[in-house]
């Protein structure tokens, strides 16, 4: 890589729907997290390239009731803004179906690292992908999408605007439609952001759905609530004219920020597919340079107008972030930012203090193939080729107890790699769940009772599962697990693959637990 360039993505793995803001010389970014908890990761940077996570917007179970949402529901598309000493995150909570209950709320903080306030829900704010805009006259505006009922065609959505009371965060005055998707024959128009530049209010949106036809569109108006003129060269960013197996695909859902040096940059989501357009890493965060052209419209400021793997660096001093590691020895009394549960967890899900230097995961009756909160703590798969190894101490006391690793897309599509007891013998088993059909792929009788090392690797041939009685021995249990089981295309979902520690008593009550001494994750390719 040229010293004057950086490599995309900025955030590898499942970090979709990025939103960014600047406060003096500091930049802050948030992304979607859906049902994973803690939710809404918050990142900080000073050069737009090197980002470190500093907290979560939703970090306390009492902040939000996830209602046992399925994996692709939950927290959609947060937007972060700063005004007059306060940080704001506005977010859509989706439950009961992708086009069912859509509740929009605001949380605030003086310090973006947190703690963030309890959510304030905005009455009457339907639709998704809400955003805030603070005008020059200090008025606070809400903009979001909505579904036309009845719609004139599939995906007939629109964008509306309404002023918010700055104290109560509730609507004041009438809301106004500022972009009817029918005007541009847009499908699933969403992700609106408003900016004021050179005497114009610019409205940037996404359309086309978040897969094949995703793109970024713009419109503008002299007044914030007026009749918006559509950009004549829309879409301003898209890869939908390229092969779905292009190295970067499905570009869209963008936000822009101006640096203190006057440059403009766009963060947006995209995916990196493999064969047959599948992708397991989820939708990731990318960045491209943009410029306000002579006609007053925004355009991509590079040689080909695309989102590229390599782009020039912003004109900003290099930021030295705090060193972070993919692996975890569990020597801290606080769980690392990389670990998430599925839905907010109870206090007795795990312990970092019962056995210092280990993560103790308590067996729960819940199972991975149901919509629930299983005993699972996972991290994102962030590389197409990786290896992950865990040192686990576990002795199953009954035939219904098991613990080990899980690789998941959702409750319908996942792999489990666990140690269990059967007929008084211990086994390592690999199971595949494909659209809720569970298949035992392989099992191996074990000659130990306690410490075991479980290893998972992946490459173009699939996922591979090994065990050993020491950390240098890798005995295969099952090779070439179909990678498409964990593809976002397969489950038509919005999340990426999670890898992590899993323990269950399969519907029974248990006081047992599994201790994980350490987990190593190593990316071996982009």
Phi and psi in degrees as a GROMACS rama.xvg file:
@    title "Ramachandran Plot"
@    xaxis  label "Phi"
@    yaxis  label "Psi"
@TYPE xy
-59.6223  141.305  UNK-2
-62.2022  -20.4501  UNK-3
-98.2056  15.0752  UNK-4
-129.645  165.667  UNK-5
-126.647  165.242  UNK-6
-108.013  134.692  UNK-7
-84.4758  151.435  UNK-8
-80.2918  157.989  UNK-9
-66.4915  -46.7681  UNK-10
-119.107  110.454  UNK-11
-84.4704  149.53  UNK-12
87.4224  -171.615  UNK-13
-69.5949  85.4324  UNK-14
-137.156  77.3465  UNK-15
-92.6269  170.41  UNK-16
57.5952  52.6249  UNK-17
-70.115  145.548  UNK-18
-134.067  140.331  UNK-19
-135.821  149.231  UNK-20
-146.107  159.642  UNK-21
-119.052  140.234  UNK-22
-128.817  104.226  UNK-23
58.7939  -114.379  UNK-24
-100.19  9.03989  UNK-25
-112.218  143.453  UNK-26
-119.503  142.689  UNK-27
-131.469  141.458  UNK-28
-140.47  145.161  UNK-29
-130.026  157.997  UNK-30
-139.46  168.179  UNK-31
-68.581  155.24  UNK-32
-137.771  -9.18066  UNK-33
56.344  -121.94  UNK-34
-93.4712  1.52349  UNK-35
-79.3906  143.444  UNK-36
-130.098  140.427  UNK-37
-59.2057  155.12  UNK-38
-111.794  162.352  UNK-39
55.8152  77.5915  UNK-40
-62.2643  138.938  UNK-41
-113.921  127.131  UNK-42
-117.694  155.062  UNK-43
-130.706  144.944  UNK-44
-152.295  163.48  UNK-45
-120.104  -8.70475  UNK-46
-127.391  6.63539  UNK-47
69.537  -2.7644  UNK-48
-109.526  -48.2182  UNK-49
-98.6568  112.43  UNK-50
-114.973  143.181  UNK-51
-130.931  140.056  UNK-52
-76.0773  134.605  UNK-53
-116.668  -8.7164  UNK-54
172.258  -166.801  UNK-55
-134.987  144.593  UNK-56
-69.9504  -38.5351  UNK-57
-113.201  104.373  UNK-58
-126.301  -6.69854  UNK-59
-119.276  132.71  UNK-60
-55.382  -31.4737  UNK-61
-75.3577  -10.8811  UNK-62
-66.0837  -37.1614  UNK-63
-153.078  133.876  UNK-64
-91.0807  108.321  UNK-65
-71.4952  -14.1533  UNK-66
58.8072  28.6724  UNK-67
53.2869  42.9458  UNK-68
-63.0708  148.428  UNK-69
-68.3535  164.804  UNK-70
-58.3029  -35.5047  UNK-71
-90.7423  8.43418  UNK-72
-100.146  -164.265  UNK-73
97.4916  -128.942  UNK-74
-94.3522  108.267  UNK-75
-106.612  132.621  UNK-76
47.5806  70.6879  UNK-77
-73.3061  156.137  UNK-78
-128.796  133.193  UNK-79
-112.247  133.928  UNK-80
-140.986  159.268  UNK-81
-127.652  134.846  UNK-82
-153.354  124.469  UNK-83
52.3222  47.9508  UNK-84
87.5927  0.21909  UNK-85
-126.819  138.633  UNK-86
-93.1209  139.615  UNK-87
-124.247  134.078  UNK-88
-120.373  125.232  UNK-89
-110.909  139.893  UNK-90
-150.648  153.507  UNK-91
-104.561  127.081  UNK-92
-102.771  120.372  UNK-93
-112.039  127.742  UNK-94
-143.179  158.687  UNK-95
74.9399  11.2067  UNK-96
127.762  152.85  UNK-97
-66.9433  -23.7167  UNK-98
-123.423  31.9229  UNK-99
-104.357  -103.449  UNK-100
-86.8553  117.835  UNK-101
-127.75  106.055  UNK-102
-112.684  131.098  UNK-103
-108.366  136.856  UNK-104
-141.022  163.88  UNK-105
-123.456  136.727  UNK-106
-122.394  152.88  UNK-107
-133.875  159.954  UNK-108
-159.74  148.833  UNK-109
-82.557  -31.0315  UNK-110
-115.69  120.966  UNK-111
-64.329  -16.7986  UNK-112
-73.3743  -12.3475  UNK-113
101.567  175.38  UNK-114
-76.4485  148.828  UNK-115
-93.5316  152.856  UNK-116
-67.8627  168.44  UNK-117
-66.9657  150.648  UNK-118
-65.2606  141.828  UNK-119
-110.907  110.064  UNK-120
-80.2008  138.818  UNK-121
-93.7379  113.351  UNK-122
-65.1327  132.554  UNK-123
81.5649  2.6563  UNK-124
-89.2933  91.1534  UNK-125
-89.8631  179.202  UNK-126
83.6253  -174.581  UNK-127
-126.675  172.965  UNK-128
59.872  43.2268  UNK-129
-67.0925  154.131  UNK-130
-146.043  157.137  UNK-131
-113.209  146.857  UNK-132
-137.543  124.827  UNK-133
-101.701  114.982  UNK-134
-81.4996  171.061  UNK-135
-63.9436  -25.5753  UNK-136
-88.0931  11.4777  UNK-137
76.6335  7.23314  UNK-138
-76.8241  150.178  UNK-139
-111.079  124.701  UNK-140
-119.287  141.748  UNK-141
-104.353  135.835  UNK-142
-136.579  141.482  UNK-143
-160.713  178.241  UNK-144
-99.0529  166.522  UNK-145
-150.773  162.992  UNK-146
-103.072  126.044  UNK-147
-69.1968  131.015  UNK-148
-126.869  111.284  UNK-149
-81.8419  149.351  UNK-150
-79.1193  152.689  UNK-151
-84.2848  -11.6806  UNK-152
-164.335  167.447  UNK-153
-61.6568  130.445  UNK-154
80.9545  18.5825  UNK-155
-77.6014  97.4887  UNK-156
-120.26  171.495  UNK-157
-146.019  174.984  UNK-158
-118.498  132.852  UNK-159
-125.508  160.794  UNK-160
-129.198  141.876  UNK-161
-155.26  142.955  UNK-162
-72.8066  147.867  UNK-163
-113.491  142.338  UNK-164
-70.6729  126.476  UNK-165
-71.788  -14.7214  UNK-166
-95.3115  -42.7661  UNK-167
-98.6494  -13.7967  UNK-168
59.0906  33.3725  UNK-169
-113.087  156.869  UNK-170
-61.3913  142.276  UNK-171
-133.529  135.028  UNK-172
80.4143  -174.458  UNK-173
-91.7508  147.402  UNK-174
-87.0702  152.543  UNK-175
-133.106  136.535  UNK-176
-76.9237  121.023  UNK-177
-108.947  -7.47913  UNK-178
-155.227  105.894  UNK-179
-85.8282  119.678  UNK-180
-55.5287  -23.8875  UNK-181
-65.2569  -26.4792  UNK-182
-60.6754  -33.0508  UNK-183
-116.477  10.3604  UNK-184
54.145  37.2578  UNK-185
-78.7918  142.123  UNK-186
-107.383  130.785  UNK-187
55.69  50.0807  UNK-188
-66.9507  133.977  UNK-189
-161.428  -172.752  UNK-190
54.5066  50.395  UNK-191
-78.9353  139.623  UNK-192
-135.946  141.02  UNK-193
-111.618  138.069  UNK-194
-133.849  149.914  UNK-195
-113.044  123.014  UNK-196
-151.587  130.224  UNK-197
53.7196  40.4851  UNK-198
80.8927  4.46221  UNK-199
-118.31  145.415  UNK-200
-93.8646  118.775  UNK-201
-103.703  133.996  UNK-202
-113.024  117.234  UNK-203
-108.905  134.928  UNK-204
-137.544  168.422  UNK-205
-111.253  157.415  UNK-206
-153.598  171.14  UNK-207
91.2451  4.53431  UNK-208
79.7931  164.247  UNK-209
-93.4159  20.2936  UNK-210
-123.661  -114.507  UNK-211
-52.9863  -47.8856  UNK-212
-105.101  23.7863  UNK-213
-62.7511  145.741  UNK-214
-165.096  173.31  UNK-215
-116.275  131.557  UNK-216
-124.972  160.384  UNK-217
-138.806  157.094  UNK-218
-147.762  168.104  UNK-219
-151.158  161.728  UNK-220
-158.103  154.234  UNK-221
-77.9302  -20.8502  UNK-222
-122.176  150.682  UNK-223
-65.2647  -29.9942  UNK-224
-114.517  26.9127  UNK-225
-94.1362  -159.029  UNK-226
-89.6596  107.42  UNK-227
-77.7186  131.122  UNK-228
-85.3192  131.445  UNK-229
-82.0816  135.57  UNK-230
-59.7466  126.861  UNK-231
-70.0418  -14.4092  UNK-232
-115.086  29.7909  UNK-233
-61.3955  151.262  UNK-234
-76.4855  147.594  UNK-235
-81.4991  -21.2302  UNK-236
-143.748  129.664  UNK-237
-167.819  155.102  UNK-238
-121.202  14.9461  UNK-239
-70.3743  -12.2189  UNK-240
-87.6672  -3.90523  UNK-241
-99.4563  168.98  UNK-242
-59.7057  142.893  UNK-243
-66.6733  -12.3  UNK-244
-102.201  13.1661  UNK-245
-57.1441  152.004  UNK-246
-60.1352  -25.0341  UNK-247
-131.465  126.88  UNK-248
-137.303  169.671  UNK-249
56.8433  54.1925  UNK-250
-85.9374  137.936  UNK-251
167.687  -167.46  UNK-252
49.8799  79.4678  UNK-253
-114.814  162.771  UNK-254
-143.636  153.99  UNK-255
-126.5  156.729  UNK-256
-147.164  144.115  UNK-257
-100.876  133.337  UNK-258
-80.1575  167.854  UNK-259
-67.1275  -13.7286  UNK-260
-92.302  -0.935791  UNK-261
94.811  -3.34173  UNK-262
-76.6403  155.98  UNK-263
-118.234  137.727  UNK-264
-133.303  146.685  UNK-265
-115.693  127.43  UNK-266
-100.513  143.886  UNK-267
-159.232  167.618  UNK-268
-96.2428  156.043  UNK-269
-162.818  173.077  UNK-270
-128.784  159.079  UNK-271
-117.342  97.705  UNK-272
-81.5298  164.631  UNK-273
-121.274  -147.897  UNK-274
-59.4312  143.267  UNK-275
58.5941  29.4256  UNK-276
66.321  13.4947  UNK-277
-73.5261  151.856  UNK-278
-147.862  134.147  UNK-279
-105.968  -17.709  UNK-280
-80.2674  -5.05674  UNK-281
80.5115  -172.07  UNK-282
-87.6242  129.248  UNK-283
-112.401  168.888  UNK-284
-97.6339  123.089  UNK-285
-117.925  170.013  UNK-286
-145.806  142.337  UNK-287
-138.637  153.026  UNK-288
-78.605  142.328  UNK-289
-132.957  162.838  UNK-290
-146.772  148.393  UNK-291
-83.5708  114.03  UNK-292
-77.4862  174.527  UNK-293
-63.3277  -23.1526  UNK-294
-87.6409  3.17633  UNK-295
89.1317  1.25827  UNK-296
-103.838  154.475  UNK-297
-79.2081  141.118  UNK-298
-143.209  159.46  UNK-299
-70.2541  130.667  UNK-300
-103.478  60.6243  UNK-301
-140.752  -174.574  UNK-302
-75.0559  -23.1516  UNK-303
-123.899  -1.69084  UNK-304
71.2756  15.1834  UNK-305
-111.816  172.627  UNK-306
-90.001  116.205  UNK-307
-109.45  158.649  UNK-308
-66.1804  -27.0592  UNK-309
-130.586  130.687  UNK-310
-134.977  161.962  UNK-311
-69.1075  154.715  UNK-312
-75.737  147.265  UNK-313
-63.0945  154.916  UNK-314
-82.2608  71.7363  UNK-315
-141.103  148.723  UNK-316
-61.8066  141.109  UNK-317
-62.1208  135.871  UNK-318
-103.09  124.107  UNK-319
-90.6905  104.676  UNK-320
-79.2438  163.32  UNK-321
-65.1485  134.278  UNK-322
-58.4761  135.193  UNK-323
-128.997  156.321  UNK-324
-129.325  145.455  UNK-325
-71.336  -27.3416  UNK-326
-91.1363  168.718  UNK-327
-147.459  125.545  UNK-328
-96.1926  -1.07607  UNK-329
56.6562  41.0266  UNK-330
-96.1536  -1.74486  UNK-331
-97.8642  152.376  UNK-332
-80.6722  -1.74843  UNK-333
-118.881  135.181  UNK-334
-67.9951  136.246  UNK-335
-64.2482  153.334  UNK-336
-58.8032  -24.7488  UNK-337
-72.9971  -16.6112  UNK-338
-92.7207  136.45  UNK-339
-134.892  152.422  UNK-340
-103.571  169.676  UNK-341
-94.0352  107.991  UNK-342
72.9454  158.379  UNK-343
-59.7718  137.7  UNK-344
-100.122  158.159  UNK-345
-76.5648  162.212  UNK-346
-65.2508  -21.4047  UNK-347
-100.012  25.339  UNK-348
-75.5315  -39.8459  UNK-349
-152.489  169.225  UNK-350
-145.063  140.075  UNK-351
-106.566  3.02721  UNK-352
-119.011  -21.4342  UNK-353
-60.1516  -39.025  UNK-354
-131.452  93.7979  UNK-355
-53.98  136.053  UNK-356
89.3939  0.206585  UNK-357
-133.206  153.859  UNK-358
-97.6953  118.746  UNK-359
-95.2373  117.41  UNK-360
-106.488  118.161  UNK-361
-82.5298  136.459  UNK-362
-67.8839  134.189  UNK-363
-122.667  154.549  UNK-364
-63.6847  -25.0383  UNK-365
-65.9901  148.712  UNK-366
-122.279  156.907  UNK-367
-66.07  -26.2604  UNK-368
-88.232  16.9423  UNK-369
-126.444  154.986  UNK-370
-77.2273  108.138  UNK-371
-166.903  -166.793  UNK-372
-115.674  87.0594  UNK-373
-75.0949  167.985  UNK-374
-77.2973  84.5926  UNK-375
-141.959  131.06  UNK-376
-128.594  117.149  UNK-377
-130.28  168.802  UNK-378
-131.039  160.93  UNK-379
-69.9133  142.033  UNK-380
-75.0725  122.016  UNK-381
-116.302  0.450394  UNK-382
-137.956  146.83  UNK-383
-67.4607  -33.1578  UNK-384
-122.508  125.075  UNK-385
-151.09  170.866  UNK-386
-138.46  144.517  UNK-387
-137.087  133.058  UNK-388
-135.085  141.227  UNK-389
-129.451  140.007  UNK-390
-99.7445  114.572  UNK-391
-122.39  133.642  UNK-392
-106.954  115.366  UNK-393
-156.696  131.728  UNK-394
-126.047  103.364  UNK-395
-67.0467  133.89  UNK-396
-96.9881  -18.1178  UNK-397
-138.361  171.611  UNK-398
-73.8054  -11.1367  UNK-399
-99.0701  1.65453  UNK-400
-97.4782  138.077  UNK-401
-153.723  154.056  UNK-402
-156.128  154.008  UNK-403
164.461  -129.821  UNK-404
-118.5  156.084  UNK-405
-138.651  142.182  UNK-406
-120.153  117.122  UNK-407
-132.837  144.508  UNK-408
-99.7108  -48.6086  UNK-409
-164.18  -167.288  UNK-410
-67.4705  -18.815  UNK-411
-92.656  -26.6529  UNK-412
-133.751  110.061  UNK-413
-168.447  169.118  UNK-414
-118.158  144.601  UNK-415
-122.779  141.844  UNK-416
-131.767  96.3735  UNK-417
-131.422  160.598  UNK-418
-99.6021  134.033  UNK-419
-144.727  171.52  UNK-420
-111.037  136.557  UNK-421
-147.688  120.828  UNK-422
54.0131  42.8064  UNK-423
69.1787  11.2265  UNK-424
-118.104  153.73  UNK-425
-95.68  142.244  UNK-426
-134.793  149.707  UNK-427
-101.265  124.857  UNK-428
-123.817  141.167  UNK-429
-114.236  122.802  UNK-430
-120.587  146.752  UNK-431
-112.991  134.866  UNK-432
-113.163  115.953  UNK-433
-123.035  106.987  UNK-434
51.7965  48.2836  UNK-435
72.3111  3.2691  UNK-436
-94.7973  115.969  UNK-437
-97.1852  128.748  UNK-438
-126.238  129.863  UNK-439
-77.8542  112.603  UNK-440
-83.6535  -36.2717  UNK-441
-167.014  154.91  UNK-442
-147.408  149.976  UNK-443
-134.825  131.097  UNK-444
-71.6235  136.92  UNK-445
-102.172  152.32  UNK-446
-115.487  38.1161  UNK-447
-143.764  167.494  UNK-448
-145.086  87.9746  UNK-449
142.284  -112.612  UNK-450
-69.5713  130.984  UNK-451
-145.552  150.95  UNK-452
-112.049  120.956  UNK-453
-109.359  131.979  UNK-454
-128.635  136.221  UNK-455
-126.635  133.176  UNK-456
-128.513  163.415  UNK-457
-144.141  150.55  UNK-458
-153.265  -165.135  UNK-459
-63.1631  -19.2021  UNK-460
-87.9813  -9.49545  UNK-461
129.472  -162.97  UNK-462
-98.602  140.974  UNK-463
-128.928  139.336  UNK-464
-122.605  127.928  UNK-465
-133.668  157.462  UNK-466
-133.773  165.732  UNK-467
-163.084  160.875  UNK-468
-95.0066  -2.53179  UNK-469
-144.565  170.771  UNK-470
-77.9933  -4.65049  UNK-471
-101.184  -11.4942  UNK-472
-100.408  128.706  UNK-473
-129.735  99.4724  UNK-474
-96.6239  122.075  UNK-475
-68.3734  136.204  UNK-476
-102.675  -44.1324  UNK-477
-153.839  132.842  UNK-478
-117.1  154.899  UNK-479
64.1825  42.5172  UNK-480
-62.2712  132.618  UNK-481
-57.9056  117.43  UNK-482
-67.9266  -25.0346  UNK-483
-67.5028  -16.1516  UNK-484
-59.4965  -32.4859  UNK-485
-103.877  18.2723  UNK-486
-84.8255  141.554  UNK-487
-64.2658  -24.2214  UNK-488
-70.2238  -40.6511  UNK-489
-60.1857  -46.5775  UNK-490
-95.4366  4.06878  UNK-491
51.0509  43.0913  UNK-492
-110.503  175.661  UNK-493
-108.183  0.554498  UNK-494
-107.005  170.997  UNK-495
-107.847  179.997  UNK-496
-72.7518  136.164  UNK-497
-111.039  143.322  UNK-498
-123.769  131.557  UNK-499
-174.985  -169.705  UNK-500
-90.9446  137.815  UNK-501
-141.617  138.257  UNK-502
-146.083  138.12  UNK-503
-149.866  151.068  UNK-504
-109.961  15.464  UNK-505
49.6523  56.8288  UNK-506
85.6562  -4.96711  UNK-507
-106.16  160.47  UNK-508
-81.5542  136.876  UNK-509
-147.445  145.197  UNK-510
-103.394  8.57566  UNK-511
-80.9914  170.78  UNK-512
-155.552  164.218  UNK-513
-120.939  133.583  UNK-514
-102.779  126.656  UNK-515
-106.808  114.059  UNK-516
-72.7121  -40.668  UNK-517
-162.577  161.292  UNK-518
-133.973  126.196  UNK-519
-107.01  128.652  UNK-520
-124.276  127.295  UNK-521
-133.138  118.664  UNK-522
-80.5811  132.195  UNK-523
-111.928  -4.20233  UNK-524
-156.498  175.648  UNK-525
